[in-house]
Amino acid sequence: MEPLPTLLERTAGILADSARLLLEIEDSIAPLLTPTLHRNANPEAQTSHRARVVSLQKIDLLSQTLEDLSFWLEDLASEARRNTSGALSAESATSRLRLADLRLRLHGQNIPPLGETCSGPILF
């Protein structure tokens, strides 16, 4: 069996690739989902436009989460390579995380109910 750091690095690479793929998908579908909304558009069109923007922001949040998890696994792998005693510091492995919600969840704090995130998308 391969050492843990190698497996963590590979998993991090898979997550990073997934995040990049998701951003490519977002870039491809964004023009289809967010046509220019005219100032005089009816309320239904405005609501539909906002829903599409929220959907794109959810894709972006998922991409950021995957990328942060990739950073976390890379840092855990690095910590495992440096520390051969077997005790890994989760604190040092969360230093590159950009999403505060994810950092808290990894530490077992502020865990949202299944299917919910702590912070919702922000409309522009």
C-alpha distance (Angstrom), angle and dihedral (degrees) to the residues before:
residue distance angle dihedral
M1 . . .
E2 3.78 . .
P3 3.80 122.2 .
L4 3.79 118.4 -90.8
P5 3.83 95.5 -114.6
T6 3.81 90.9 58.1
L7 3.80 92.0 50.0
L8 3.80 91.4 47.3
E9 3.80 91.3 50.2
R10 3.79 91.7 50.4
T11 3.80 91.3 48.4
A12 3.80 89.5 49.2
G13 3.80 89.3 52.3
I14 3.79 91.3 51.5
L15 3.80 90.9 50.9
A16 3.82 91.7 47.3
D17 3.81 90.5 50.2
S18 3.81 89.7 49.3
A19 3.81 91.1 51.0
R20 3.81 91.2 51.1
L21 3.80 91.3 47.6
L22 3.78 90.8 50.6
L23 3.81 90.7 51.9
E24 3.80 89.8 50.8
I25 3.80 89.4 51.9
E26 3.80 90.3 48.0
D27 3.81 90.9 51.0
S28 3.80 90.3 49.7
I29 3.78 97.0 49.7
A30 3.82 99.9 34.4
P31 3.82 94.1 85.1
L32 3.81 89.6 50.7
L33 3.79 95.0 49.1
T34 3.78 101.0 42.0
P35 3.78 110.0 46.2
T36 3.77 114.3 172.3
L37 3.77 109.4 -77.7
H38 3.78 113.1 -139.8
R39 3.75 118.3 -132.7
N40 3.82 91.2 -120.3
A41 3.80 95.2 49.0
N42 3.78 116.8 138.6
P43 3.83 120.4 -105.2
E44 3.82 92.6 -104.0
A45 3.80 90.9 55.5
Q46 3.79 90.9 48.3
T47 3.81 91.6 49.9
S48 3.80 91.0 48.4
H49 3.80 90.5 49.0
R50 3.81 91.6 51.4
A51 3.82 90.6 49.4
R52 3.82 90.4 52.9
V53 3.80 91.2 49.6
V54 3.82 90.2 50.1
S55 3.82 89.2 50.9
L56 3.81 90.6 53.5
Q57 3.79 90.5 48.2
K58 3.80 90.0 52.5
I59 3.80 89.0 53.5
D60 3.79 88.7 51.0
L61 3.82 91.8 48.9
L62 3.79 90.6 50.8
S63 3.80 90.6 49.7
Q64 3.81 91.4 50.2
T65 3.80 90.7 47.9
L66 3.81 91.9 51.8
E67 3.79 91.0 47.8
D68 3.81 92.4 48.3
L69 3.80 90.8 49.6
S70 3.78 87.2 51.6
F71 3.82 90.2 53.5
W72 3.81 90.2 47.6
L73 3.81 93.1 52.2
E74 3.82 91.9 45.8
D75 3.79 90.1 52.0
L76 3.81 92.0 46.4
A77 3.81 88.7 51.7
S78 3.79 90.4 50.3
E79 3.80 90.6 48.3
A80 3.82 90.5 49.2
R81 3.82 91.0 51.7
R82 3.83 91.9 50.8
N83 3.78 97.0 42.0
T84 3.77 114.2 54.4
S85 3.83 94.6 172.3
G86 3.80 89.9 85.9
A87 3.81 96.9 -117.9
L88 3.80 110.6 115.9
S89 3.78 124.6 -164.0
A90 3.78 109.0 -128.7
E91 3.82 88.5 -173.8
S92 3.79 93.6 63.4
A93 3.80 90.5 45.0
T94 3.81 91.7 59.3
S95 3.80 97.1 53.9
R96 3.83 94.9 100.0
L97 3.80 96.2 46.6
R98 3.79 112.4 119.8
L99 3.80 97.9 -171.8
A100 3.80 111.6 78.4
D101 3.81 91.5 -163.1
L102 3.79 90.9 57.5
R103 3.81 92.4 47.2
L104 3.80 90.4 52.5
R105 3.79 92.8 46.1
L106 3.81 92.0 50.6
H107 3.80 88.0 54.3
G108 3.82 90.6 49.3
Q109 3.79 94.5 -109.6
N110 3.78 130.5 126.1
I111 3.79 93.9 3.9
P112 3.83 108.7 -175.2
P113 3.80 121.5 -138.9
L114 3.79 114.8 -87.7
G115 3.81 111.3 -73.6
E116 3.80 94.9 18.1
T117 3.77 131.5 97.5
C118 3.78 125.0 -149.1
S119 3.77 93.8 -122.8
G120 3.76 124.6 39.0
P121 3.76 126.9 -143.9
I122 3.77 117.5 -80.4
L123 3.80 117.6 -128.4
F124 3.76 117.5 -139.7
